[in-house]
Amino acid sequence: MSWVGASTLAGEPAYALPGWARVGLGLVHVGGWAVMLYAARFYDLGRLGGLSQLRHPEAPADEELRRDGPHAWVRHPLYSGAFLILWGAALSPLGLATALWGSLYLLIGTACEEKRLLARYGDEYAAYRAGVPAFVPWRGKVLSA
């Protein structure tokens, strides 16, 4: 489906934004990459990508619930970074469409992941979810790392 957006919107010119808005969106975009790279330090990237399971199929499938680092501020720090990356790049109709559809994808994925995490961790995750926001750390640091 990405060809639909590329074929219909790729030739559209960038929005005529003032310089300060372009700089601001650029900072949002770069900030998203910073959040993403920082958050990635707190994940087993081999497990996240499925390579650990291929190399060591006998390893336990479950791991402890992460509440340290960025997880003390938000439940889904990688998604937080992805939202910033998407919206910081919304400088044209194609960028805006990508941000809208990408955000919808992330929200649907979050709903599925939340169900899976509740099933896996039960009351522990329910308490964590009640105290820590999903994407935006609007309550301040909720848990001690």
Backbone bond lengths (Angstrom), bond angles and torsions (degrees), N, CA, C in turn:
res aa  C-N    CA-C-N  psi(-1)  N-CA   C-N-CA  omega(-1)  CA-C   N-CA-C  phi
1 M - - - 1.441 - - 1.527 112.24 -
2 S 1.309 118.14 -18.46 1.465 118.53 -178.52 1.525 111.68 -62.57
3 W 1.320 117.41 -24.22 1.458 120.15 178.51 1.521 111.44 -66.83
4 V 1.358 117.16 -26.32 1.464 119.77 178.82 1.521 109.71 -63.84
5 G 1.328 116.23 -50.79 1.461 119.78 179.20 1.509 112.21 -63.86
6 A 1.324 115.89 -43.27 1.465 119.57 -178.89 1.520 111.60 -65.07
7 S 1.320 116.96 -39.05 1.468 118.74 -177.94 1.523 112.82 -77.00
8 T 1.323 117.31 -27.62 1.465 119.15 -178.26 1.521 113.92 -95.78
9 L 1.323 117.91 -27.78 1.462 120.17 -173.46 1.520 114.96 -116.38
10 A 1.323 118.30 -12.52 1.470 120.68 -173.86 1.522 112.57 -61.43
11 G 1.321 118.11 -31.73 1.454 120.37 -178.59 1.515 114.30 -83.55
12 E 1.337 116.65 -6.29 1.460 120.13 -179.12 1.530 109.69 -71.41
13 P 1.319 117.10 138.27 1.468 119.17 -179.56 1.526 111.68 -71.70
14 A 1.312 114.72 159.00 1.469 120.65 176.74 1.523 108.94 -63.87
15 Y 1.320 115.78 154.89 1.459 120.56 177.39 1.524 109.83 -64.54
16 A 1.315 116.58 147.13 1.465 122.01 177.82 1.526 108.18 -84.67
17 L 1.311 115.30 81.14 1.464 121.67 -178.31 1.522 109.60 -98.08
18 P 1.333 116.42 147.66 1.464 117.96 174.27 1.532 110.27 -64.56
19 G 1.313 115.53 158.47 1.463 120.63 -177.47 1.510 113.57 -55.34
20 W 1.341 116.77 -41.35 1.468 119.25 -178.30 1.533 110.91 -63.87
21 A 1.352 117.47 -33.74 1.465 120.15 179.23 1.525 110.53 -70.43
22 R 1.329 116.59 -39.17 1.465 120.19 177.54 1.533 110.70 -63.87
23 V 1.322 115.49 -43.04 1.465 119.77 178.21 1.527 109.77 -63.94
24 G 1.326 116.17 -43.53 1.464 120.12 179.48 1.514 112.24 -60.49
25 L 1.332 116.68 -45.57 1.463 119.65 178.27 1.527 111.29 -66.30
26 G 1.322 116.62 -35.17 1.462 119.69 175.56 1.516 111.81 -62.47
27 L 1.340 115.87 -40.66 1.465 120.03 177.90 1.532 111.26 -66.71
28 V 1.332 116.58 -38.18 1.467 120.43 175.92 1.525 109.38 -61.46
29 H 1.328 117.08 -45.54 1.465 122.26 -179.51 1.535 110.98 -61.23
30 V 1.321 116.73 -50.27 1.467 120.58 179.69 1.529 110.41 -64.84
31 G 1.327 116.52 -38.60 1.466 120.22 176.69 1.518 111.43 -60.62
32 G 1.324 116.32 -37.28 1.463 120.06 177.18 1.514 111.89 -62.19
33 W 1.331 116.45 -41.81 1.472 119.45 176.89 1.528 110.44 -64.76
34 A 1.324 117.34 -37.94 1.470 120.55 178.31 1.528 110.50 -63.81
35 V 1.327 117.15 -44.36 1.465 120.98 177.56 1.525 109.75 -61.83
36 M 1.324 116.65 -44.82 1.464 121.50 -178.86 1.538 110.89 -61.03
37 L 1.325 116.99 -47.10 1.465 120.17 -178.75 1.526 111.46 -67.48
38 Y 1.329 117.48 -39.73 1.462 120.41 177.05 1.529 110.19 -63.29
39 A 1.324 116.73 -47.36 1.463 120.17 -177.89 1.525 111.64 -64.30
40 A 1.324 117.68 -35.14 1.463 121.27 -178.45 1.526 111.62 -60.29
41 R 1.322 117.47 -26.31 1.468 120.91 178.74 1.526 112.12 -63.31
42 F 1.335 117.38 -19.54 1.459 121.34 -175.44 1.526 112.39 -101.91
43 Y 1.325 116.55 13.11 1.457 122.10 178.70 1.516 109.48 -120.76
44 D 1.322 116.04 150.69 1.449 121.91 168.48 1.530 104.81 -83.35
45 L 1.326 116.98 98.69 1.457 120.83 -173.30 1.528 112.32 -65.39
46 G 1.321 117.00 -28.09 1.460 119.86 174.65 1.521 111.15 -65.50
47 R 1.321 116.55 -41.85 1.468 121.10 177.71 1.524 109.86 -68.89
48 L 1.320 116.60 -42.22 1.461 121.17 -179.53 1.525 111.39 -60.99
49 G 1.316 116.47 -39.66 1.460 120.87 179.58 1.517 114.63 -86.44
50 G 1.331 117.87 -6.49 1.452 121.21 178.64 1.520 114.88 89.97
51 L 1.342 117.98 -4.55 1.462 119.66 -177.71 1.521 112.34 -71.14
52 S 1.322 118.28 -35.44 1.468 120.34 179.13 1.521 111.04 -62.42
53 Q 1.338 116.69 -39.16 1.457 120.24 179.63 1.528 111.08 -67.00
54 L 1.332 117.15 -33.93 1.461 119.98 177.89 1.527 111.01 -70.74
55 R 1.328 115.77 -40.23 1.468 119.73 -178.25 1.516 112.57 -75.58
56 H 1.347 116.68 -34.34 1.469 121.77 -175.58 1.528 109.81 -133.48
57 P 1.333 117.66 72.97 1.468 119.22 -176.84 1.525 113.37 -65.07
58 E 1.325 117.23 -17.83 1.461 120.10 179.94 1.532 113.00 -82.61
59 A 1.315 117.18 -9.05 1.474 120.95 -179.19 1.526 109.70 -67.40
60 P 1.337 116.50 148.02 1.469 119.11 179.35 1.528 111.59 -60.72
61 A 1.326 116.17 142.21 1.466 121.17 -177.81 1.527 112.10 -75.79
62 D 1.313 116.25 -30.82 1.463 119.43 -176.50 1.516 111.69 -91.97
63 E 1.301 114.95 150.06 1.456 121.56 171.38 1.516 107.34 -132.43
64 E 1.309 116.43 167.63 1.457 119.93 -178.79 1.517 110.72 -66.02
65 L 1.323 115.13 151.90 1.454 121.42 176.16 1.524 108.85 -67.81
66 R 1.340 116.08 125.62 1.466 120.73 -178.92 1.519 109.77 -82.93
67 R 1.343 115.40 126.25 1.463 121.21 175.44 1.519 110.87 -134.00
68 D 1.323 115.84 15.24 1.457 120.07 -178.67 1.525 109.77 -101.47
69 G 1.313 115.76 173.92 1.464 120.98 177.00 1.523 111.50 54.80
70 P 1.324 117.71 -131.08 1.463 120.16 -177.76 1.528 112.98 -67.58
71 H 1.341 116.82 -18.96 1.467 120.24 179.39 1.526 112.03 -70.93
72 A 1.324 117.66 -12.97 1.458 120.33 174.11 1.530 110.38 -77.08
73 W 1.334 116.80 -17.99 1.469 121.99 -178.08 1.521 111.82 -102.00
74 V 1.347 116.41 -43.57 1.468 122.03 -179.83 1.519 109.55 -140.98
75 R 1.334 116.35 152.70 1.471 120.23 -179.12 1.522 112.54 -76.84
76 H 1.317 118.05 -27.58 1.462 121.40 -174.78 1.530 110.42 -129.00
77 P 1.332 117.71 70.80 1.464 119.76 -175.53 1.533 114.16 -64.67
78 L 1.327 118.66 -32.52 1.463 119.38 177.69 1.529 110.18 -66.01
79 Y 1.314 116.85 -38.69 1.459 120.06 177.54 1.533 110.48 -68.09
80 S 1.321 117.03 -36.88 1.471 120.12 176.70 1.525 110.21 -57.94
81 G 1.326 115.51 -46.35 1.459 119.87 177.42 1.512 111.76 -62.70
82 A 1.337 117.26 -39.80 1.467 121.10 -179.65 1.531 110.98 -64.42
83 F 1.327 117.40 -40.72 1.466 120.11 177.04 1.532 110.58 -60.13
84 L 1.319 116.84 -44.41 1.467 120.33 179.95 1.530 110.90 -64.00
85 I 1.312 117.07 -41.76 1.466 120.90 178.42 1.528 110.23 -61.22
86 L 1.320 116.39 -47.78 1.466 120.62 -178.49 1.521 112.11 -61.75
87 W 1.337 116.63 -50.23 1.465 119.93 -175.02 1.519 112.07 -74.78
88 G 1.311 117.89 -26.05 1.459 120.11 175.39 1.513 112.72 -71.18
89 A 1.333 116.36 -17.75 1.461 120.86 179.85 1.528 112.30 -101.26
90 A 1.320 117.93 10.01 1.473 121.75 -177.94 1.526 110.37 -82.57
91 L 1.315 116.90 62.12 1.464 123.00 -176.75 1.526 113.11 -99.50
92 S 1.330 116.59 -2.45 1.466 121.96 -176.78 1.524 107.57 -148.52
93 P 1.315 117.35 170.09 1.467 118.42 176.03 1.537 113.06 -57.23
94 L 1.330 117.65 -40.14 1.464 120.23 177.57 1.529 110.67 -65.02
95 G 1.338 117.49 -42.93 1.460 120.60 177.89 1.522 112.26 -63.53
96 L 1.327 116.65 -39.23 1.462 120.63 178.53 1.525 110.92 -67.46
97 A 1.331 116.85 -43.95 1.468 120.26 177.91 1.529 110.37 -62.12
98 T 1.324 116.30 -40.78 1.462 120.42 177.95 1.527 110.78 -62.76
99 A 1.328 116.94 -42.72 1.465 120.85 178.77 1.528 110.95 -63.52
100 L 1.322 117.30 -42.56 1.467 120.42 -179.95 1.525 111.32 -64.89
101 W 1.335 117.37 -51.94 1.460 120.49 -178.20 1.523 111.79 -68.44
102 G 1.331 116.43 -38.16 1.463 119.52 177.12 1.515 111.66 -64.00
103 S 1.320 117.25 -39.67 1.462 120.99 177.79 1.521 111.36 -65.10
104 L 1.320 116.29 -41.66 1.470 119.62 176.96 1.524 110.50 -60.65
105 Y 1.322 116.30 -43.52 1.462 121.35 177.73 1.538 110.83 -59.42
106 L 1.329 116.72 -45.25 1.462 120.41 -179.70 1.526 111.54 -65.31
107 L 1.326 117.85 -38.54 1.466 120.68 179.48 1.526 111.16 -67.42
108 I 1.320 117.22 -40.87 1.465 120.17 177.11 1.532 109.86 -66.12
109 G 1.335 116.14 -43.07 1.460 119.81 177.38 1.514 112.59 -61.59
110 T 1.321 116.57 -37.63 1.463 120.76 178.07 1.519 110.93 -63.78
111 A 1.327 117.01 -43.42 1.469 120.19 179.13 1.525 110.45 -60.10
112 C 1.321 117.16 -43.12 1.473 121.01 178.17 1.521 110.92 -65.68
113 E 1.320 116.48 -43.22 1.460 120.40 -179.40 1.521 111.76 -65.57
114 E 1.333 116.82 -39.44 1.465 120.09 178.89 1.534 110.43 -60.83
115 K 1.324 117.85 -41.51 1.469 121.03 177.78 1.519 110.75 -62.06
116 R 1.330 115.43 -43.58 1.462 120.23 -179.74 1.531 111.24 -64.67
117 L 1.332 116.39 -41.95 1.461 120.44 -179.84 1.529 111.95 -68.00
118 L 1.326 116.55 -37.69 1.472 119.49 175.44 1.525 110.80 -63.81
119 A 1.315 116.85 -41.04 1.465 120.29 178.89 1.529 110.71 -65.81
120 R 1.335 116.82 -38.77 1.461 120.81 -176.31 1.534 112.40 -76.57
121 Y 1.335 117.35 -44.12 1.469 120.42 -172.22 1.526 113.99 -108.18
122 G 1.321 118.55 -9.24 1.464 122.40 173.94 1.516 114.51 59.22
123 D 1.336 114.41 -130.80 1.467 121.17 -175.58 1.523 112.67 -61.25
124 E 1.329 116.47 -31.58 1.463 120.04 179.15 1.535 110.00 -61.26
125 Y 1.322 116.38 -44.35 1.466 119.55 179.17 1.523 110.87 -73.01
126 A 1.316 117.98 -36.19 1.464 120.97 179.11 1.528 110.11 -60.62
127 A 1.332 117.21 -41.99 1.465 120.53 178.08 1.526 110.80 -67.48
128 Y 1.312 116.78 -41.38 1.464 121.53 177.17 1.523 110.23 -61.30
129 R 1.321 116.54 -45.87 1.465 121.19 179.98 1.522 111.63 -63.49
130 A 1.309 117.41 -34.60 1.469 120.47 179.46 1.531 111.88 -69.28
131 G 1.325 117.06 -25.69 1.456 119.76 -175.64 1.515 116.16 -104.29
132 V 1.332 117.50 -15.29 1.469 120.68 -174.54 1.532 108.99 -124.58
133 P 1.338 117.83 126.86 1.460 119.92 179.19 1.527 112.24 -66.53
134 A 1.324 115.87 160.15 1.466 120.66 -175.69 1.522 112.69 -71.74
135 F 1.342 118.67 -51.34 1.469 120.89 -170.68 1.522 114.80 -126.13
136 V 1.308 117.64 -35.55 1.474 122.14 -173.87 1.524 108.75 -113.04
137 P 1.315 117.96 122.13 1.476 120.66 -176.91 1.524 112.34 -75.55
138 W 1.334 116.43 60.43 1.451 120.86 -175.17 1.516 113.61 -76.06
139 R 1.302 119.27 -13.24 1.464 121.66 178.59 1.530 112.44 -98.51
140 G 1.313 117.38 4.80 1.453 119.41 -175.14 1.517 109.90 79.64
141 K 1.304 116.82 -175.12 1.458 119.97 179.51 1.524 108.58 -70.65
142 V 1.297 116.64 120.01 1.447 121.93 -171.61 1.523 112.23 -92.56
143 L 1.308 116.63 -40.50 1.462 121.26 -177.57 1.522 109.27 -114.12
144 S 1.319 115.80 151.53 1.463 117.33 172.72 1.507 108.51 -83.86
145 A 1.328 114.72 136.57 1.470 120.61 -173.48 1.493 112.72 -73.12
